[in-house]
């Protein structure tokens, strides 16, 4: 069976004429001449081998075959219209679904999000936190923020921020343990995330301080958020991205214990589908994110 639809123009003209029961009115709606409508419907009748309209006095009516075809075409054109609307470029107003790593969302994005809502009251943000990368081409999420390079086709990825990973602790712990030299860290619990490049062994190597495994009292956490809460409570020293604790550093509720951070910075990227129908509101949100990163003193490429 051929999948090619023939006489599509004629079926469109016929569908409009079914609603108006007038070639003249159909022509007005289609912005063509009455003769053009008449010609297309005549071509369709010749192709089908049946009459689709007949006249009763001065009125034009559908034949039984015309009525049956009209019902099929009405469903078909409604389906086509819904399909076109589903992929049509949307206005800036509407819902935007954003997913990010839990620590990033909790510690950096959420405290600032009200500023975007003030600027764009027409956009409703649905915010999700996930430590798994979401598929921005699936339709379930519009924007993702993570720390992985994205090499998917038809994806826009921009570096949002790059941050040092620094040793931090509470002022009380620094005073109690008299943390004056990196060697003093051996008497503390040292907290690290379960990511190989952000570990204390690496930090000590970069400071040229030899260590043995039993020199370090390490506690491992599964997220930056958990580690920050631990040091706020006075438990140990944590290797942490500076931007996640900048407010606490400014207020003095946390201290950067020693000036040197890890040589490897942590980077966060914002991603969205290049051909998304929500591109206008996505770009408004991404531009706001970039401004927030810049105004908060973060390094960006």
C-alpha positions in Angstrom: 0.0 0.0 0.0 1.3 3.4 -0.9 2.0 5.7 2.0 1.9 8.8 -0.2 -1.2 11.0 0.4 -2.6 12.2 -2.9 -4.7 15.3 -3.5 -3.8 16.8 -0.1 -4.6 20.3 -1.3 -8.0 19.2 -2.7 -8.9 17.4 0.6 -8.0 20.5 2.5 -10.3 22.6 0.3 -13.0 20.0 0.6 -12.7 19.9 4.4 -13.2 23.7 4.6 -16.2 23.5 2.1 -17.8 20.9 4.3 -17.9 23.3 7.2 -19.2 26.3 5.2 -21.4 24.3 2.7 -20.5 27.1 0.3 -17.6 27.3 -2.3 -17.7 31.1 -2.0 -17.4 31.1 1.8 -14.7 28.4 1.7 -12.8 30.5 -0.8 -12.9 33.5 1.5 -11.5 31.4 4.4 -8.8 30.0 2.2 -8.0 33.3 0.6 -8.3 31.9 -2.9 -10.9 32.3 -5.7 -14.2 30.4 -5.8 -13.1 28.9 -9.0 -10.0 27.4 -7.4 -12.1 25.7 -4.7 -14.5 24.4 -7.3 -11.6 23.1 -9.4 -9.9 21.3 -6.5 -13.1 19.6 -5.4 -13.9 18.5 -9.0 -10.4 17.0 -9.2 -11.1 15.1 -5.9 -14.4 13.8 -7.1 -12.8 12.6 -10.4 -10.1 10.9 -8.4 -12.6 9.2 -6.1 -15.2 8.5 -8.9 -18.1 9.8 -6.7 -19.9 13.0 -6.1 -19.2 14.7 -2.8 -21.8 17.5 -2.9 -25.2 17.9 -4.4 -27.7 20.8 -4.6 -31.1 20.8 -2.9 -32.8 24.0 -4.2 -30.3 26.8 -3.5 -28.5 24.9 -0.7 -25.4 22.7 -1.2 -25.3 19.5 0.8 -23.0 16.5 1.3 -23.6 13.2 -0.4 -23.4 10.1 1.8 -19.9 9.6 0.4 -19.0 13.2 1.1 -20.3 12.9 4.7 -18.2 9.8 5.3 -15.1 11.5 3.9 -15.7 14.7 5.8 -15.8 12.7 9.1 -12.5 11.0 8.3 -10.8 14.3 7.2 -12.1 16.2 10.3 -10.3 13.7 12.5 -7.2 13.7 10.3 -6.8 17.5 10.2 -7.5 17.8 13.9 -4.6 15.3 14.5 -2.3 17.2 12.1 -3.1 20.5 13.9 -2.4 19.0 17.3 0.9 17.7 15.9 1.9 21.1 14.5 1.1 22.8 17.8 3.1 20.2 19.8 6.3 21.2 18.0 5.6 24.8 17.3 8.0 27.3 18.9 6.5 28.4 22.2 6.4 31.9 23.6 8.6 32.9 26.5 5.7 32.4 29.0 5.1 28.8 30.3 6.7 26.0 32.2 10.4 25.3 32.2 11.8 22.1 33.6 15.3 22.3 35.1 17.4 19.4 36.5 20.7 19.8 38.3 23.1 17.9 40.6 21.6 17.9 44.1 24.5 19.9 45.7 24.5 22.5 43.0 20.7 22.9 43.1 20.5 23.1 46.9 23.6 25.2 47.6 23.8 27.6 44.6 20.7 27.6 42.4 17.8 27.5 44.9 18.9 30.6 47.0 19.1 32.7 43.8 16.1 31.4 41.9 13.7 34.0 43.2 15.6 36.7 41.2 14.8 34.9 38.0 11.2 34.6 39.0 11.1 38.4 39.7 12.5 39.1 36.3 10.3 36.6 34.4 7.0 36.1 36.2 5.6 34.6 33.1 7.9 31.6 33.4 7.1 28.8 35.9 10.2 26.8 37.0 9.9 23.1 37.8 13.2 22.3 39.5 14.5 18.7 40.0 17.7 17.5 41.7 19.3 14.4 40.4 22.8 13.0 40.4 22.1 11.2 37.1 22.2 13.1 33.8 18.8 13.6 32.4 18.1 13.3 28.6 17.2 16.8 27.3 15.9 15.3 24.1 13.3 13.2 25.8 10.9 16.1 26.6 10.9 15.4 30.3 13.4 18.2 31.1 14.4 21.4 29.2 17.7 22.4 30.9 20.3 20.3 32.8 23.2 21.5 34.9 26.0 19.1 35.6 29.8 18.7 35.7 30.2 16.5 32.6 31.2 17.4 29.1 28.2 16.7 26.8 29.0 15.4 23.3 25.4 14.7 22.2 24.4 15.9 18.8 21.9 18.9 18.6 22.9 19.9 22.1 24.0 23.4 23.3 26.4 23.2 26.2 28.0 26.3 27.9 30.5 26.5 30.8 28.6 28.1 33.6 31.3 28.3 36.2 34.7 27.0 37.2 35.6 26.8 40.9 38.6 26.0 43.1 38.2 23.1 45.5 39.6 24.3 48.8 40.0 23.1 52.4 37.4 24.5 54.7 36.3 24.0 58.3 34.5 25.8 61.2 36.3 28.6 63.0 35.8 26.6 66.3 37.6 23.6 64.9 40.5 25.7 63.5 41.0 27.3 66.9 40.6 24.1 68.9 43.0 22.1 66.7 45.4 25.1 66.2 45.5 24.5 62.4 48.6 26.6 61.6 50.4 24.2 59.3 49.2 21.6 56.8 50.8 19.0 59.0 48.3 19.9 61.7 45.6 18.3 59.4 46.8 14.9 60.4 45.1 15.3 63.8 41.7 16.1 62.2 39.1 14.1 60.4 39.5 14.9 56.7 36.3 14.8 54.7 36.2 14.1 51.0 33.6 13.2 48.3 33.8 9.9 46.6 35.4 11.3 43.4 39.0 10.3 42.7 40.3 13.8 41.6 39.0 15.6 44.7 40.7 13.6 47.4 43.0 14.5 50.3 45.9 12.3 49.1 45.9 14.4 45.9 46.0 17.7 48.0 48.9 16.5 50.1 50.8 15.3 47.0 50.4 18.8 45.5 51.7 20.4 48.7 54.6 18.0 48.5 53.7 16.5 51.9 54.4 12.7 52.0 51.7 10.6 53.6 50.9 7.1 54.4 47.3 5.7 54.4 47.2 5.5 58.2 48.3 9.1 58.5 45.0 10.4 57.3 41.7 10.1 59.2 39.3 10.2 56.3 35.5 10.3 56.2 33.9 9.9 52.8 30.6 11.5 51.8 28.5 11.0 48.7 27.8 14.7 48.0 29.2 18.1 48.5 26.0 19.0 50.4 26.7 16.3 53.1 30.3 17.4 53.5 29.4 21.1 54.0 26.8 20.2 56.6 29.4 18.1 58.4 32.0 20.9 58.6 29.4 23.4 59.6 28.7 21.2 62.6 32.4 21.2 63.5 33.3 17.8 62.1 36.6 17.9 60.3 38.0 19.7 57.3 36.4 19.3 53.9 37.8 19.7 50.4 34.9 21.7 48.9 34.2 23.9 45.8 34.6 27.5 46.8 31.4 28.8 45.1 29.3 26.4 47.3 30.5 28.0 50.5 31.3 31.6 49.4 28.5 33.1 51.5 29.8 31.2 54.6 33.3 32.3 53.9 32.2 35.9 53.6 30.2 35.7 56.8 33.0 33.9 58.7 30.9 30.9 59.6 33.5 28.8 57.7 37.2 29.3 57.1 39.5 28.4 54.3 42.2 26.8 56.4 45.1 27.0 54.0 45.4 29.2 50.9 46.1 26.4 48.4 43.3 24.5 46.8 43.5 21.5 44.5 44.9 22.2 41.1 41.9 20.6 39.4 39.0 22.9 39.4 35.4 21.7 39.3 33.4 22.9 36.3 29.6 23.0 35.8 27.9 23.2 32.5 24.4 24.1 31.4 22.8 22.1 28.6 19.7 22.3 26.4 18.4 20.9 23.1 19.3 23.1 20.2 15.9 22.6 18.5 13.7 22.8 21.6 10.3 24.4 21.1 10.9 26.2 24.4 14.0 27.9 23.2 12.9 31.4 24.0 12.3 30.7 27.7 15.3 28.4 27.9 17.7 31.1 26.6 16.1 33.6 29.0 16.9 31.2 31.9 20.4 30.4 30.6 21.3 34.1 30.2 20.2 34.7 33.7 22.3 31.8 35.0 25.4 33.2 33.2 24.8 36.7 34.7 24.4 35.2 38.2 27.7 33.3 37.8 29.5 36.4 36.6 28.0 38.7 39.3 28.9 36.3 42.0 32.5 36.3 41.1 32.8 32.9 39.6 35.2 32.1 36.8 33.7 31.4 33.5 35.1 30.7 30.0 
